[in-house]
């Protein structure tokens, strides 16, 4: 029998969590920090350590908990300037500067600080006196690199940190120790701290730098491992927990819905199935976006809420082209049923994009999503391998939420060898292939459904026509050959569709 539940023993109660002031970080930590512990927040300059520390203290103020910011590296004026840039006031916080004018008097000693044997002890004593006077619940110590320089000896440094840890624990303080990683080989803080939060900043050759957080360790609590993207914005740090589809299982009834084009419905075996994803594959200009808009418009006409993520095309061109094909979208945007977001992949991290999709589904009740296109989205990813993993989680999540998803994937080349940047066909539930072909001196479009997990689909190839009536699907092209090789040829007798818009298919 477990001793925690045996007769005469007291069950071990889980400690209540303390919020970090950053909802995304609380989510990653499974609820927040364990109170009355010492934590290390490490990162190179510019990763947002000071901002995180201030958010932690200000969250405590909002909950009626006193906070103390102890600084060896920045002045109170500099801290207030940082806070002002986020629209915060630090009036409710106590700020204690250890780097006073006296300490920084160059005439007093040969270095910035007094001799280490004296200065380290004085610094620690000042910290203890300030804590005893103010009795704060939350403390931020900035930064440990200064303490490391004062100690000048690993053994003295470790003993001093252990003494501070025991001192804070005796006074029921929750402490964040900030460290700028000036000594990468120093693992003393890692072993002493109850938890370690590592912040990273990775510049890119073009576009916005990418920031991510990793929980190196956290004793006694279950947290979400791996890297999580975050942004340093006006108003503080916003973190995007890594999406784990298995944590978001949903219950819904699968149903087949029309695409708004009878011929396309017949090819798909009835239409698109709720809780599945469809991949539109073909070269540029073939009609992938138009076909996706037609499917989305049918969902909007049924009263469903939809989102369209536009990576490649301008908003003005998108609206104008859709309207020219008889698909007017602006009324649905005005009514709130349709949300269109123009995305710049150079400014977007994968974690932020995943969070946008989650917000659409969980906050706005979106049931139909189009991502156009995966080629541009891939540019926001560090590599093809990670794109596949990311899309697997995204699509699994959307499927479990009962969302109908359409993905657009462009291919390189119009004839001959046609290539894709990445093969995601195995992740799709339905794959629709589009190709150009020539007939009687005229360039035409062909369409076929090469895969469907949700319905029995047609295996025939049909002509696709786009005009002011929208999407039209022709009869099967029985004499079509080579469509999958990229060199399609037509040797059959099936008449081609008329180019006149009023002629029925």
C-alpha positions as CSV (number, residue, x, y, z in Angstrom):
1,X,0.0,0.0,0.0
2,X,1.2,3.5,-0.8
3,X,2.5,5.1,2.4
4,X,0.8,8.4,1.4
5,X,-2.6,6.7,1.8
6,X,-1.8,4.2,4.6
7,X,-3.7,4.5,7.9
8,X,-2.2,7.1,10.2
9,X,-0.4,9.0,7.5
10,X,-1.2,12.4,6.1
11,X,-1.9,12.6,2.4
12,X,0.6,14.7,0.4
13,X,-1.3,17.8,-1.0
14,X,-0.2,19.4,-4.2
15,X,0.9,23.0,-3.7
16,X,-1.3,25.6,-5.4
17,X,0.3,27.2,-8.4
18,X,1.5,30.8,-8.7
19,X,0.9,32.6,-12.0
20,X,3.9,34.0,-13.8
21,X,1.9,36.8,-15.3
22,X,2.2,35.3,-18.8
23,X,-0.8,33.1,-19.6
24,X,1.1,31.2,-22.3
25,X,4.0,30.3,-19.9
26,X,1.4,29.3,-17.2
27,X,0.0,26.9,-19.8
28,X,3.4,25.5,-20.7
29,X,4.0,24.9,-16.9
30,X,0.6,23.3,-16.4
31,X,-0.7,26.0,-14.2
32,X,2.2,28.1,-13.1
33,X,5.1,28.0,-10.6
34,X,5.3,26.2,-7.3
35,X,5.3,29.0,-4.7
36,X,8.2,29.7,-2.2
37,X,10.8,28.3,-4.6
38,X,13.8,29.8,-6.4
39,X,13.8,29.8,-10.2
40,X,16.4,30.7,-12.8
41,X,15.4,32.6,-16.0
42,X,18.3,32.7,-18.4
43,X,18.9,34.2,-21.8
44,X,21.2,36.4,-23.8
45,X,20.6,40.2,-23.8
46,X,17.5,41.1,-25.7
47,X,15.5,37.9,-25.0
48,X,13.1,39.7,-22.6
49,X,14.3,38.5,-19.1
50,X,13.7,41.9,-17.5
51,X,10.2,42.1,-19.1
52,X,9.4,38.7,-17.8
53,X,10.5,39.6,-14.3
54,X,8.4,42.8,-14.3
55,X,5.4,40.9,-15.6
56,X,5.9,38.4,-12.7
57,X,6.0,41.1,-10.1
58,X,3.1,43.1,-11.5
59,X,0.9,40.0,-11.6
60,X,1.6,39.6,-7.9
61,X,0.6,43.3,-7.3
62,X,-2.7,42.6,-9.1
63,X,-3.3,39.7,-6.7
64,X,-2.4,41.7,-3.6
65,X,1.2,40.3,-3.3
66,X,4.1,42.6,-2.6
67,X,7.0,42.5,-5.0
68,X,10.7,43.5,-4.9
69,X,13.0,44.0,-7.8
70,X,16.7,43.8,-6.8
71,X,19.0,45.1,-9.5
72,X,22.8,45.0,-9.9
73,X,22.8,45.7,-13.6
74,X,20.2,48.3,-14.3
75,X,19.1,51.5,-12.5
76,X,15.6,52.2,-11.3
77,X,15.2,54.8,-14.0
78,X,16.1,52.2,-16.7
79,X,13.6,49.8,-15.3
80,X,10.9,52.4,-15.2
81,X,11.7,53.3,-18.8
82,X,11.3,49.6,-19.8
83,X,7.9,49.5,-18.0
84,X,6.8,52.7,-19.6
85,X,7.4,51.2,-23.0
86,X,4.9,48.6,-22.2
87,X,2.4,51.0,-20.6
88,X,3.1,49.9,-17.0
89,X,3.7,51.7,-13.8
90,X,6.1,50.4,-11.2
91,X,4.8,52.6,-8.4
92,X,3.5,49.6,-6.5
93,X,6.8,47.7,-6.7
94,X,9.9,48.2,-4.5
95,X,13.1,48.6,-6.5
96,X,16.4,48.2,-4.7
97,X,19.6,49.2,-6.5
98,X,22.7,47.4,-5.3
99,X,25.0,49.3,-7.8
100,X,24.9,52.6,-5.9
101,X,27.1,55.7,-6.6
102,X,29.4,54.7,-3.8
103,X,30.0,51.3,-5.2
104,X,30.7,52.7,-8.6
105,X,33.2,55.3,-7.4
106,X,36.3,54.6,-9.5
107,X,38.6,56.4,-7.0
108,X,37.7,54.0,-4.2
109,X,39.1,50.8,-5.7
110,X,41.0,49.5,-8.7
111,X,37.8,47.8,-10.0
112,X,34.2,48.6,-10.3
113,X,33.4,46.8,-7.0
114,X,35.2,46.6,-3.7
115,X,37.5,43.6,-3.2
116,X,35.4,40.4,-3.6
117,X,36.0,39.1,-0.1
118,X,34.1,42.2,1.3
119,X,31.8,43.1,-1.6
120,X,30.1,39.8,-2.1
121,X,29.3,39.5,1.6
122,X,28.0,43.2,1.7
123,X,25.9,42.6,-1.4
124,X,24.3,39.5,0.1
125,X,23.7,41.3,3.4
126,X,22.0,44.2,1.7
127,X,19.7,41.8,-0.2
128,X,18.8,40.1,3.1
129,X,18.2,43.3,4.9
130,X,15.9,44.6,2.2
131,X,13.9,41.4,2.1
132,X,13.5,41.4,5.9
133,X,12.3,45.1,5.8
134,X,9.8,44.7,3.0
135,X,8.7,41.1,3.5
136,X,7.9,40.6,-0.2
137,X,6.0,37.6,-1.6
138,X,7.7,37.8,-5.0
139,X,11.4,38.8,-5.7
140,X,13.3,39.3,-8.9
141,X,17.1,39.3,-8.7
142,X,18.9,40.9,-11.7
143,X,21.4,39.6,-12.5
144,X,23.4,36.6,-11.4
145,X,26.2,37.3,-13.7
146,X,27.2,40.2,-11.4
147,X,27.2,37.9,-8.4
148,X,29.4,35.5,-10.3
149,X,31.9,38.2,-11.0
150,X,31.9,39.3,-7.3
151,X,32.5,35.8,-6.1
152,X,35.5,35.2,-8.4
153,X,35.5,31.6,-7.2
154,X,33.0,28.8,-8.1
155,X,33.0,27.4,-4.6
156,X,32.2,30.8,-2.9
157,X,29.7,31.6,-5.6
158,X,27.8,28.3,-5.1
159,X,27.8,28.7,-1.3
160,X,26.5,32.2,-1.6
161,X,23.6,31.2,-3.9
162,X,22.8,28.3,-1.5
163,X,22.7,30.7,1.4
164,X,20.3,33.0,-0.5
165,X,18.1,30.1,-1.5
166,X,17.8,29.0,2.1
167,X,17.2,32.6,3.2
168,X,14.4,33.1,0.7
169,X,12.8,29.8,1.5
170,X,12.6,30.6,5.2
171,X,10.7,33.8,4.3
172,X,8.3,32.2,1.9
173,X,9.5,34.2,-1.1
174,X,9.1,33.1,-4.7
175,X,12.2,34.2,-6.5
176,X,13.3,34.6,-10.1
177,X,17.0,34.8,-10.6
178,X,17.9,36.4,-14.0
179,X,21.1,35.4,-15.7
180,X,22.5,36.6,-19.1
181,X,24.4,33.4,-19.9
182,X,27.8,35.2,-19.9
183,X,29.3,32.0,-18.5
184,X,27.8,29.2,-20.6
185,X,29.7,26.5,-18.8
186,X,28.3,27.5,-15.4
187,X,25.8,24.9,-14.2
188,X,25.7,25.9,-10.5
189,X,22.5,27.8,-10.9
190,X,20.9,24.9,-12.9
191,X,21.5,22.5,-10.1
192,X,20.5,24.8,-7.3
193,X,17.3,26.3,-8.8
194,X,14.0,24.6,-8.5
195,X,13.3,25.3,-12.1
196,X,15.1,26.7,-15.2
197,X,13.4,28.7,-17.9
198,X,15.7,29.3,-20.9
199,X,14.9,32.2,-23.4
200,X,16.5,32.3,-26.8
201,X,16.7,34.8,-29.7
202,X,17.6,33.5,-33.2
203,X,18.1,36.2,-35.9
204,X,17.2,35.2,-39.4
205,X,18.9,36.3,-42.6
206,X,15.7,38.0,-43.7
207,X,12.6,39.0,-41.7
208,X,11.8,39.2,-38.0
209,X,14.0,37.4,-35.5
210,X,12.5,34.4,-33.8
211,X,12.3,34.0,-30.1
212,X,11.6,30.7,-28.3
213,X,11.4,29.4,-24.7
214,X,12.4,26.0,-23.3
215,X,11.8,24.7,-19.8
216,X,15.1,23.0,-19.0
217,X,13.8,21.6,-15.8
218,X,11.0,22.1,-13.3
219,X,10.9,19.9,-10.2
220,X,7.7,18.4,-9.0
221,X,5.4,19.5,-11.8
222,X,4.5,18.2,-15.2
223,X,5.3,20.7,-18.0
224,X,5.1,20.7,-21.8
225,X,8.6,20.1,-23.0
226,X,10.3,21.3,-26.2
227,X,10.6,24.8,-27.7
228,X,7.7,27.3,-27.7
229,X,7.7,30.5,-29.7
230,X,7.1,33.8,-28.1
231,X,7.0,37.5,-29.1
232,X,8.3,40.5,-27.2
233,X,5.5,43.0,-27.8
234,X,4.3,46.3,-26.5
235,X,2.4,45.2,-23.4
236,X,4.8,42.4,-22.5
237,X,5.8,38.9,-23.5
238,X,3.2,36.7,-25.4
239,X,4.0,33.0,-25.4
240,X,2.5,30.4,-27.8
241,X,2.6,26.9,-26.2
242,X,3.5,24.2,-28.6
243,X,0.4,22.6,-30.0
244,X,-0.1,19.0,-28.9
245,X,-3.2,17.6,-30.7
246,X,-3.6,14.7,-28.2
247,X,-4.6,17.3,-25.6
248,X,-7.6,18.6,-27.6
249,X,-9.7,15.6,-28.3
250,X,-13.2,16.6,-29.5
251,X,-16.5,14.9,-30.2
252,X,-18.5,15.7,-33.3
253,X,-20.7,13.9,-35.9
254,X,-19.0,13.6,-39.3
255,X,-21.2,14.9,-42.1
256,X,-20.8,15.4,-45.9
257,X,-21.3,19.0,-47.1
258,X,-21.5,20.2,-50.6
259,X,-18.7,22.2,-52.2
260,X,-21.2,24.3,-54.2
261,X,-20.2,22.7,-57.5
262,X,-22.2,19.6,-58.4
263,X,-19.5,18.2,-60.6
264,X,-16.9,18.5,-57.9
265,X,-19.2,16.9,-55.3
266,X,-19.6,13.9,-57.6
267,X,-15.9,13.6,-57.9
268,X,-15.4,13.7,-54.2
269,X,-18.1,11.1,-53.5
270,X,-20.7,13.7,-52.2
271,X,-18.6,16.6,-51.0
272,X,-16.2,17.5,-48.2
273,X,-16.5,15.6,-44.9
274,X,-16.5,17.5,-41.6
275,X,-13.4,16.9,-39.6
276,X,-11.2,16.2,-42.6
277,X,-8.6,18.1,-44.6
278,X,-8.3,18.5,-48.4
279,X,-5.1,19.2,-50.2
280,X,-5.3,21.1,-53.5
281,X,-2.1,20.4,-55.6
282,X,-1.2,22.0,-58.9
283,X,1.0,24.6,-60.7
284,X,0.5,28.3,-60.4
285,X,-2.6,29.7,-62.1
286,X,-4.4,26.4,-62.3
287,X,-7.3,27.4,-60.0
288,X,-6.4,26.0,-56.6
289,X,-7.4,29.2,-54.8
290,X,-10.6,29.6,-56.8
291,X,-11.6,26.0,-56.1
292,X,-10.9,26.5,-52.4
293,X,-13.0,29.7,-52.3
294,X,-15.9,27.9,-53.9
295,X,-15.8,25.3,-51.2
296,X,-15.6,27.9,-48.5
297,X,-18.4,30.0,-50.0
298,X,-20.7,26.9,-49.8
299,X,-19.9,26.7,-46.1
300,X,-20.6,30.4,-45.6
301,X,-24.0,30.0,-47.4
302,X,-24.8,27.2,-44.9
303,X,-24.2,29.7,-42.1
304,X,-20.8,28.3,-41.0
305,X,-18.0,30.6,-39.8
306,X,-14.9,30.5,-41.9
307,X,-11.3,31.7,-41.9
308,X,-9.1,32.3,-44.9
309,X,-5.3,32.7,-44.4
310,X,-3.8,34.4,-47.4
311,X,-0.1,34.2,-47.7
312,X,0.6,34.8,-51.4
313,X,-2.1,37.1,-52.9
314,X,-3.0,40.7,-52.0
315,X,-6.3,41.3,-50.4
316,X,-7.6,43.6,-53.1
317,X,-6.7,41.1,-55.9
318,X,-8.2,38.3,-53.9
319,X,-11.6,40.0,-53.5
320,X,-11.7,41.3,-57.0
321,X,-10.9,38.0,-58.6
322,X,-13.4,36.1,-56.5
323,X,-16.1,38.6,-57.4
324,X,-15.3,38.3,-61.1
325,X,-15.9,34.6,-60.8
326,X,-19.3,35.1,-59.3
327,X,-18.1,34.6,-55.7
328,X,-18.6,37.8,-53.7
329,X,-17.0,37.5,-50.3
330,X,-17.2,41.1,-48.8
331,X,-20.8,40.7,-47.4
332,X,-19.6,37.7,-45.3
333,X,-16.7,39.7,-44.0
334,X,-19.0,42.5,-43.0
335,X,-21.4,40.1,-41.2
336,X,-18.5,38.5,-39.3
337,X,-19.0,35.0,-40.8
338,X,-15.7,35.2,-42.7
339,X,-12.3,36.2,-41.2
340,X,-9.6,36.9,-43.8
341,X,-6.0,37.3,-42.6
342,X,-3.2,38.4,-44.9
343,X,-0.1,36.7,-43.4
344,X,3.6,37.8,-43.9
345,X,5.7,34.6,-43.4
346,X,8.8,36.8,-42.7
347,X,7.0,38.2,-39.6
348,X,5.2,35.1,-38.4
349,X,6.5,32.2,-36.2
350,X,5.0,28.7,-36.5
351,X,3.8,28.9,-32.8
352,X,2.0,32.2,-33.4
353,X,0.3,30.8,-36.5
354,X,-0.9,27.7,-34.6
355,X,-2.3,30.0,-31.8
356,X,-4.2,32.0,-34.5
357,X,-5.8,28.8,-35.6
358,X,-6.7,27.8,-32.1
359,X,-8.2,31.2,-31.4
360,X,-10.3,30.9,-34.5
361,X,-11.7,27.5,-33.4
362,X,-12.0,28.0,-29.7
363,X,-12.9,31.7,-29.5
364,X,-14.7,32.4,-32.7
365,X,-16.4,29.0,-33.5
366,X,-14.7,28.7,-37.0
367,X,-15.7,25.5,-38.8
368,X,-14.0,26.0,-42.2
369,X,-10.4,27.0,-42.7
370,X,-8.4,27.6,-45.8
371,X,-4.6,28.0,-45.8
372,X,-3.3,29.5,-49.0
373,X,-0.5,28.5,-49.5
374,X,1.7,26.0,-47.7
375,X,4.6,27.1,-49.9
376,X,4.7,30.5,-48.2
377,X,4.0,29.1,-44.8
378,X,7.0,26.8,-45.2
379,X,9.3,29.9,-45.4
380,X,8.5,30.6,-41.7
381,X,9.8,27.2,-40.7
382,X,13.4,26.3,-40.1
383,X,13.3,23.2,-42.3
384,X,11.1,20.8,-44.2
385,X,11.2,18.2,-41.5
386,X,9.8,20.6,-38.9
387,X,7.1,21.8,-41.3
388,X,5.8,18.2,-41.6
389,X,5.7,17.7,-37.8
390,X,4.0,21.1,-37.3
391,X,1.4,20.4,-40.0
392,X,0.7,16.9,-38.5
393,X,-0.2,18.5,-35.2
394,X,-2.2,21.3,-36.8
395,X,-4.2,19.0,-39.0
396,X,-4.8,16.5,-36.3
397,X,-6.0,19.2,-34.0
398,X,-8.4,20.7,-36.6
399,X,-9.7,17.3,-37.5
400,X,-10.4,16.5,-33.9
401,X,-12.3,19.8,-33.5
402,X,-14.6,18.9,-36.4
403,X,-13.1,21.6,-38.7
404,X,-13.1,21.3,-42.5
405,X,-9.7,22.3,-43.7
406,X,-8.5,23.1,-47.2
407,X,-4.8,23.4,-47.9
408,X,-3.3,24.8,-51.1
409,X,0.1,23.5,-52.3
410,X,1.7,25.1,-55.3
411,X,4.0,23.1,-57.7
412,X,6.9,24.3,-59.7
413,X,6.7,24.1,-63.5
414,X,3.8,24.1,-65.9
415,X,4.8,21.1,-68.1
416,X,7.3,18.3,-67.9
417,X,8.7,17.6,-64.4
418,X,6.5,19.3,-61.8
419,X,8.0,19.5,-58.3
420,X,6.7,20.4,-54.9
421,X,8.7,22.0,-52.1
422,X,7.5,19.4,-49.6
423,X,5.3,16.3,-49.9
424,X,2.3,16.6,-47.5
425,X,0.0,14.3,-49.4
426,X,0.2,11.5,-46.8
427,X,-1.1,14.0,-44.1
428,X,-4.2,14.9,-46.2
429,X,-7.5,13.0,-46.0
430,X,-8.3,14.1,-49.6
431,X,-6.0,15.1,-52.4
432,X,-7.1,16.9,-55.5
433,X,-4.7,17.2,-58.4
434,X,-5.0,19.9,-61.0
435,X,-3.0,20.0,-64.3
436,X,-2.8,22.1,-67.5
437,X,-3.2,20.3,-70.8
438,X,-3.4,21.4,-74.5
439,X,-6.3,20.6,-76.8
440,X,-6.8,22.0,-80.3
441,X,-4.4,24.8,-79.7
442,X,-6.0,25.9,-76.5
443,X,-4.7,25.7,-72.9
444,X,-7.1,23.9,-70.6
445,X,-7.4,22.6,-67.1
446,X,-7.8,19.1,-65.8
447,X,-8.9,17.9,-62.4
448,X,-8.9,14.6,-60.6
449,X,-9.3,13.3,-57.0
450,X,-6.4,10.9,-56.4
451,X,-7.2,10.1,-52.8
452,X,-10.0,10.2,-50.3
453,X,-10.1,8.6,-46.9
454,X,-13.6,9.7,-46.1
455,X,-15.7,8.7,-49.1
456,X,-15.6,6.6,-52.3
457,X,-14.4,9.0,-54.9
458,X,-14.4,9.0,-58.7
459,X,-11.1,7.9,-60.4
460,X,-11.8,9.8,-63.6
461,X,-10.2,12.9,-65.0
462,X,-12.4,15.9,-65.8
463,X,-11.9,19.2,-67.5
464,X,-12.1,22.2,-65.1
465,X,-13.4,25.6,-66.3
466,X,-13.4,28.8,-64.3
467,X,-15.6,31.7,-65.5
468,X,-18.1,34.3,-64.3
469,X,-20.4,31.4,-63.4
470,X,-17.8,30.1,-61.0
471,X,-16.5,26.5,-61.1
472,X,-17.7,24.1,-63.9
473,X,-16.7,20.5,-64.2
474,X,-16.9,18.7,-67.5
475,X,-17.5,15.1,-68.5
476,X,-14.8,12.4,-67.9
477,X,-11.9,12.6,-70.3
478,X,-11.6,8.9,-71.2
479,X,-8.6,9.4,-73.5
480,X,-6.4,11.3,-71.0
481,X,-2.9,9.9,-70.5
482,X,0.2,11.1,-68.6
483,X,-1.6,13.5,-66.1
484,X,0.5,12.1,-63.2
485,X,3.8,12.3,-65.0
486,X,3.5,16.0,-65.7
487,X,3.2,15.5,-69.5
488,X,-0.5,15.1,-70.0
489,X,-1.9,14.2,-73.4
490,X,-5.4,13.8,-74.6
491,X,-6.2,11.2,-77.3
492,X,-9.9,10.7,-76.7
493,X,-13.1,11.7,-78.3
494,X,-14.8,13.5,-75.4
495,X,-15.7,17.0,-76.6
496,X,-14.1,19.9,-74.8
497,X,-16.2,22.3,-72.7
498,X,-17.4,25.4,-74.5
499,X,-15.7,28.6,-73.6
500,X,-19.1,30.4,-73.6
501,X,-20.2,31.1,-70.0
502,X,-23.8,30.3,-70.5
503,X,-23.4,26.8,-71.9
504,X,-24.3,24.1,-69.4
505,X,-21.8,21.4,-68.6
